[in-house]
Amino acid sequence: MTDANESESRTLLFRDGLNEALRQEMARDESVFCIGVGIAERGGSYKVTDGLLAEFGPKRCIDTPIAEPSIVGAAVGAAITGMRPVVEILFVDFTLLTMDQIVNQAAKYRLMSGGARSVPMVLRTQGGVGDGVAAQHSQSLEGLFYHIPGLKLVMPSTPRDARALLVSAIRDDEPVVFLEHKLLYMTEGLVPKEEEVIPLGVADIKRAGRDCTLIAWSNMIPRSLAAAAELAATHGIDVEVLDPRTLVPLDRQAIVESVCRTEHVVIVQEAVRRGGVAADIASIIQADAFDYLDAPVEIVAGRNTPIPYNRALEQACIPQTDDIIAAVRRAVYS
Amino acid sequence: MSTSDPELLARLYRTLYGIRRFEETCIQLYRQGHIRGYLHPYLGEEAIATGVCAALGTEDYIVSTHRGHGHCLARGGRFDRMLAEITGKATGYCGGLGGSMHIADPDTGNLGANGIVGAGIPIGVGAALGATIRGEDRVCIVFSSDGAANHGTFGEALNLAAIWNLPLLLVVENNQFAVSTPIDKSSRVVDLFHRGEGYGVDSLAVDGNDVLAVYDCATDARRRLLAGEGPILIEAKTYRHAGHHVNDPGTYMPQDQVELYKGRDPLTLCRRHMADDRRADLIQNEVDADIEAAIDFAHDSPEPDVDAFLQEYDR
């Protein structure tokens, strides 16, 4: 478990952690630049790129027309010729417009060029259910990127992880999809004053426990921690909350080690269940830790439906704290 | 026009003939089963890549298409490493991992061919953007086509190049067929250079079968790009000598049109400019020998190693 010493840390918003990472890397490396719709003058819809235009100028903080496929394409072209672009796509839903550039170009360029060049590009985008933003602005699409060889995939849950993982993503030589959850931007957390780098592919135990491993990421982490607190207080179940932080590469070792200790596992994802990352993690666990399992792997996931607008319907489509509590109890008491 | 320079003409003819013989060789190797998958010959269009690339500096970038052998060769690609790539050998430009549609040679500024029509245009915009951010004097040439002109990326990327005033030359190789659909069925405006005008991009058309006309046009365009005048679009009108790919007989192509354009063969036109058949024949003999050697090189080259490949890419 990472622990941020309070005396050497300060409380930061998730969005400000990201901002700090961008600022730091742009200052450190002249090849880093940011590009996207409304990121320069306006500072981004969630203020993640606020102040970068003033500090680094219009050549390195670039506003674009609404032309997502070509924005990502331009980032690919810049990346294979020596730059380290950080592209912002306003909503993960809009990355669907850019899938050719992400999947057919960025993810495959290193292989197609025989390893002659890679694509050191970060695609920052934002997803998940918010506050009634409806079907085309609420999706959790990590499964699409997870499926594509050649992409890395980061989904941080805390300001500290967000900052340190974005630094790693920018320094990485491969294309990285960096998925932020819209409900996390205004959450707070302790972040060290010092610069910090968290390598991609290293999970973090957000809460240590003995009885059950709860695997979750992004906005399902606060929900899982709430469930764990409730389970400890009222049911005497000691839950370990494991955050892979990066889905590609996935810290299989940390997952298997935790499961071997607790012998029970629940995987939580906001994305729809069908064909999801949780199902793949479950398959890894049954392959690598079958003899340790005391119960079937439980998956708590979004329903297989587009996200509806009405509040009650919307919330019925994604995992709630009570759903997680029920799943842990099923796993432990089975 | 620079017609009087015999050395330039000889250089252009060497490239033209090299592409022609290379493509004919590929078709032969394909028929013999040495080449897998798809093969899109550049036959009939050689003057465009040849004329444009001859006008470039070593630091410039090019972005190619699925019909990309000619671009790679004109940019300085070697017969042997290209043939090795197309036959899937470890000594190929991409270690046999890319194949005909994905040949890239970043060392010569060739950012790669592309199996997705229209996808290369924004990539070229990015290369030009990066050069501009770094303050470098280099231009990026994007080869595209009449087929790509109907893609969203064509308009998007051209617009980005325009608003950012990038040193980008978009070459629209109008071979008049998008796979099998003729230009007048895919565009109400068949003179595609007009599309650039709407984006505020200086746009012109050139005879894509006349290598000197292309060379002059590209030379002037590059000078203006380096002077900071912003992107330029050149529509090079041409015609395929055959179908879309090696297994497409092209029966939909009107025979009188094919004959018309074969009568305006880029090689014939260039020989006419040269007016020196002896030298042209000598060049052909030298290229033929190089290609024979390249066939042997590809044939004798090792296959890529499966374990090493999986170790590197299966993650």
Boltz contact constraints between the chains, C-beta under 6 A:
constraints:
  - contact:
      token1: [A, 59]
      token2: [B, 133]
      max_distance: 6.0
  - contact:
      token1: [A, 67]
      token2: [B, 156]
      max_distance: 6.0
  - contact:
      token1: [A, 69]
      token2: [B, 153]
      max_distance: 6.0
  - contact:
      token1: [A, 70]
      token2: [B, 122]
      max_distance: 6.0
  - contact:
      token1: [A, 70]
      token2: [B, 153]
      max_distance: 6.0
  - contact:
      token1: [A, 70]
      token2: [B, 156]
      max_distance: 6.0
  - contact:
      token1: [A, 70]
      token2: [B, 157]
      max_distance: 6.0
  - contact:
      token1: [A, 70]
      token2: [B, 160]
      max_distance: 6.0
  - contact:
      token1: [A, 73]
      token2: [B, 122]
      max_distance: 6.0
  - contact:
      token1: [A, 73]
      token2: [B, 123]
      max_distance: 6.0
  - contact:
      token1: [A, 74]
      token2: [B, 122]
      max_distance: 6.0
  - contact:
      token1: [A, 74]
      token2: [B, 125]
      max_distance: 6.0
  - contact:
      token1: [A, 74]
      token2: [B, 126]
      max_distance: 6.0
  - contact:
      token1: [A, 74]
      token2: [B, 129]
      max_distance: 6.0
  - contact:
      token1: [A, 75]
      token2: [B, 126]
      max_distance: 6.0
  - contact:
      token1: [A, 76]
      token2: [B, 123]
      max_distance: 6.0
  - contact:
      token1: [A, 76]
      token2: [B, 126]
      max_distance: 6.0
  - contact:
      token1: [A, 77]
      token2: [B, 123]
      max_distance: 6.0
  - contact:
      token1: [A, 77]
      token2: [B, 124]
      max_distance: 6.0
  - contact:
      token1: [A, 77]
      token2: [B, 126]
      max_distance: 6.0
  - contact:
      token1: [A, 77]
      token2: [B, 127]
      max_distance: 6.0
  - contact:
      token1: [A, 78]
      token2: [B, 126]
      max_distance: 6.0
  - contact:
      token1: [A, 78]
      token2: [B, 129]
      max_distance: 6.0
  - contact:
      token1: [A, 78]
      token2: [B, 130]
      max_distance: 6.0
  - contact:
      token1: [A, 80]
      token2: [B, 111]
      max_distance: 6.0
  - contact:
      token1: [A, 81]
      token2: [B, 127]
      max_distance: 6.0
  - contact:
      token1: [A, 81]
      token2: [B, 130]
      max_distance: 6.0
  - contact:
      token1: [A, 83]
      token2: [B, 130]
      max_distance: 6.0
  - contact:
      token1: [A, 100]
      token2: [B, 116]
      max_distance: 6.0
  - contact:
      token1: [A, 100]
      token2: [B, 119]
      max_distance: 6.0
  - contact:
      token1: [A, 104]
      token2: [B, 116]
      max_distance: 6.0
  - contact:
      token1: [A, 105]
      token2: [B, 119]
      max_distance: 6.0
  - contact:
      token1: [A, 111]
      token2: [B, 97]
      max_distance: 6.0
  - contact:
      token1: [A, 111]
      token2: [B, 313]
      max_distance: 6.0
  - contact:
      token1: [A, 112]
      token2: [B, 98]
      max_distance: 6.0
  - contact:
      token1: [A, 112]
      token2: [B, 102]
      max_distance: 6.0
  - contact:
      token1: [A, 113]
      token2: [B, 94]
      max_distance: 6.0
  - contact:
      token1: [A, 113]
      token2: [B, 104]
      max_distance: 6.0
  - contact:
      token1: [A, 114]
      token2: [B, 94]
      max_distance: 6.0
  - contact:
      token1: [A, 114]
      token2: [B, 95]
      max_distance: 6.0
  - contact:
      token1: [A, 114]
      token2: [B, 97]
      max_distance: 6.0
  - contact:
      token1: [A, 116]
      token2: [B, 106]
      max_distance: 6.0
  - contact:
      token1: [A, 117]
      token2: [B, 106]
      max_distance: 6.0
